[in-house]
């Protein structure tokens, strides 16, 4: 794995942002106790990594990047376009079925699957275990939610948020070791 500095900082930025979003989604009807505090902490940490990664990426924009290759960028855009289309189609089907509670698990599943081809295009092995986790987690999250009478958004978010945060933190570590 030959992740360049800018790629590592972009990993911090992108995955930190989406970790914060998933921690936010997990705030859907959390159980009583301290859940809100650690979910807020995860969101704040994700946002801090996103901002730091974004600033470092901007400052080192000319340092090189795997997706900078024209073919890689084109493939990334195609993968993201397919991901958004499939996610939207699924959300529309769920809306038509009046099953909004499945939005979070559906989006998590689509995001997980999209990391499989993206990992190869970006030459980033960190994305393979993330792909497996985010593809399997929605099924486990729905089962957990049903057994404990929890919101699907909560159970999905508490599995997706920390996983994405771990990748953002890995990006930070790689960036630190690259310098």
C-alpha positions as CSV (number, residue, x, y, z in Angstrom):
1,X,0.0,0.0,0.0
2,X,1.6,3.2,-1.1
3,X,-0.7,5.9,0.2
4,X,0.6,9.4,-0.5
5,X,0.5,12.1,2.2
6,X,-2.3,14.0,0.5
7,X,-4.3,10.8,0.1
8,X,-3.8,10.1,3.9
9,X,-5.0,13.6,4.8
10,X,-8.0,13.3,2.4
11,X,-8.8,10.0,4.2
12,X,-8.8,12.0,7.4
13,X,-11.1,14.6,5.9
14,X,-13.6,12.4,4.1
15,X,-13.9,9.6,6.7
16,X,-13.9,12.1,9.6
17,X,-16.8,13.9,8.0
18,X,-18.8,10.8,7.4
19,X,-18.0,9.4,10.8
20,X,-19.5,12.5,12.3
21,X,-22.6,12.1,10.1
22,X,-23.1,8.5,11.2
23,X,-22.6,9.4,14.9
24,X,-25.3,12.0,14.2
25,X,-27.6,9.5,12.6
26,X,-27.0,7.2,15.7
27,X,-28.7,9.9,17.8
28,X,-32.0,8.6,16.6
29,X,-33.7,7.5,19.8
30,X,-30.6,6.3,21.7
31,X,-31.2,4.3,24.8
32,X,-31.2,6.1,28.2
33,X,-27.8,6.7,29.7
34,X,-24.6,8.2,28.4
35,X,-25.1,7.3,24.8
36,X,-25.8,10.9,23.7
37,X,-22.5,12.0,25.2
38,X,-20.3,9.5,23.5
39,X,-22.2,9.9,20.2
40,X,-21.6,13.7,20.4
41,X,-17.9,13.0,21.2
42,X,-17.6,10.8,18.2
43,X,-19.2,13.5,16.0
44,X,-16.9,16.2,17.4
45,X,-13.8,14.0,16.9
46,X,-14.9,13.1,13.4
47,X,-15.4,16.8,12.6
48,X,-12.0,17.7,14.0
49,X,-10.3,15.1,11.9
50,X,-12.3,16.3,8.9
51,X,-11.2,19.9,9.3
52,X,-7.6,19.0,10.1
53,X,-7.5,16.6,7.1
54,X,-9.1,19.1,4.8
55,X,-6.6,21.9,5.8
56,X,-3.6,19.6,5.4
57,X,-4.9,18.3,2.1
58,X,-5.3,21.9,0.9
59,X,-1.8,22.9,2.1
60,X,-0.2,19.8,0.3
61,X,-2.4,19.7,-2.7
62,X,0.5,19.5,-5.2
63,X,2.2,16.6,-3.3
64,X,0.6,14.0,-5.5
65,X,-2.4,11.6,-5.2
66,X,-3.5,8.3,-6.5
67,X,-6.9,9.6,-7.7
68,X,-5.1,12.4,-9.6
69,X,-4.5,10.0,-12.4
70,X,-7.2,10.6,-15.0
71,X,-8.3,7.0,-15.2
72,X,-8.5,6.6,-11.4
73,X,-10.5,9.8,-11.1
74,X,-12.9,8.7,-13.8
75,X,-13.4,5.3,-12.1
76,X,-14.0,7.0,-8.7
77,X,-16.6,9.3,-10.2
78,X,-18.4,6.3,-11.9
79,X,-18.3,4.3,-8.7
80,X,-19.7,7.3,-6.7
81,X,-22.4,7.9,-9.4
82,X,-23.5,4.3,-9.2
83,X,-23.5,4.4,-5.4
84,X,-25.7,7.5,-5.3
85,X,-28.1,6.1,-7.9
86,X,-28.5,2.8,-6.1
87,X,-28.9,4.5,-2.7
88,X,-31.5,6.9,-4.1
89,X,-33.4,4.1,-5.8
90,X,-33.5,2.1,-2.6
91,X,-34.6,5.1,-0.6
92,X,-37.4,5.7,-3.1
93,X,-38.5,2.1,-2.9
94,X,-38.4,2.3,0.9
95,X,-40.5,5.5,0.8
96,X,-43.0,3.9,-1.5
97,X,-43.3,1.0,0.9
98,X,-43.5,3.4,3.9
99,X,-40.4,1.9,5.5
100,X,-38.4,5.0,6.3
101,X,-36.9,3.2,9.3
102,X,-34.7,1.2,6.9
103,X,-33.0,4.2,5.4
104,X,-29.9,4.0,7.6
105,X,-29.3,0.3,7.1
106,X,-29.9,0.6,3.4
107,X,-27.4,3.5,3.0
108,X,-24.9,1.7,5.2
109,X,-25.1,-1.4,3.0
110,X,-24.7,0.6,-0.2
111,X,-21.7,2.5,1.2
112,X,-20.1,-0.8,2.3
113,X,-20.5,-2.3,-1.1
114,X,-19.1,0.7,-2.9
115,X,-15.9,0.5,-1.0
116,X,-15.0,-2.9,-2.6
117,X,-14.3,-1.4,-6.1
118,X,-13.1,1.9,-4.6
119,X,-10.4,0.2,-2.6
120,X,-8.8,-1.1,-5.7
121,X,-9.1,2.1,-7.6
122,X,-7.6,4.1,-4.8
123,X,-5.0,1.4,-3.9
124,X,-6.1,1.7,-0.3
125,X,-6.3,-1.6,1.6
126,X,-7.9,0.1,4.6
127,X,-11.1,0.2,2.6
128,X,-11.4,-3.6,2.2
129,X,-12.1,-4.4,5.9
130,X,-14.3,-1.3,6.1
131,X,-16.3,-2.6,3.1
132,X,-16.8,-6.0,4.8
133,X,-17.9,-4.3,8.0
134,X,-20.3,-1.8,6.5
135,X,-21.8,-4.4,4.2
136,X,-22.5,-6.9,7.1
137,X,-23.3,-4.4,9.9
138,X,-26.7,-3.3,8.6
139,X,-28.0,-6.8,9.0
140,X,-26.6,-7.1,12.5
141,X,-27.9,-3.6,13.3
142,X,-31.5,-4.5,12.3
143,X,-31.4,-7.7,14.3
144,X,-30.0,-5.9,17.3
145,X,-32.6,-3.1,17.0
146,X,-35.4,-5.6,16.8
147,X,-34.2,-7.6,19.8
148,X,-33.8,-4.5,22.0
149,X,-36.5,-2.2,20.6
150,X,-34.0,0.3,19.4
151,X,-34.1,2.6,16.3
152,X,-32.4,1.3,13.2
153,X,-30.7,4.6,12.8
154,X,-29.2,4.3,16.3
155,X,-27.9,0.7,15.8
156,X,-26.7,1.3,12.3
157,X,-24.9,4.5,13.3
158,X,-23.1,3.1,16.3
159,X,-21.5,0.5,14.0
160,X,-20.8,2.7,11.1
161,X,-19.6,5.8,12.9
162,X,-16.8,4.2,14.9
163,X,-15.7,2.2,11.8
164,X,-15.4,5.3,9.7
165,X,-13.7,7.1,12.6
166,X,-11.1,4.3,12.8
167,X,-10.3,4.7,9.1
168,X,-10.0,8.5,9.6
169,X,-7.6,8.0,12.5
170,X,-5.7,5.5,10.4
171,X,-5.3,8.2,7.7
172,X,-4.0,10.5,10.4
173,X,-1.5,8.0,11.6
174,X,-0.3,7.2,8.0
175,X,0.0,11.0,7.3
176,X,2.1,11.4,10.5
177,X,4.3,8.5,9.5
178,X,4.7,9.7,5.9
179,X,6.2,13.0,7.1
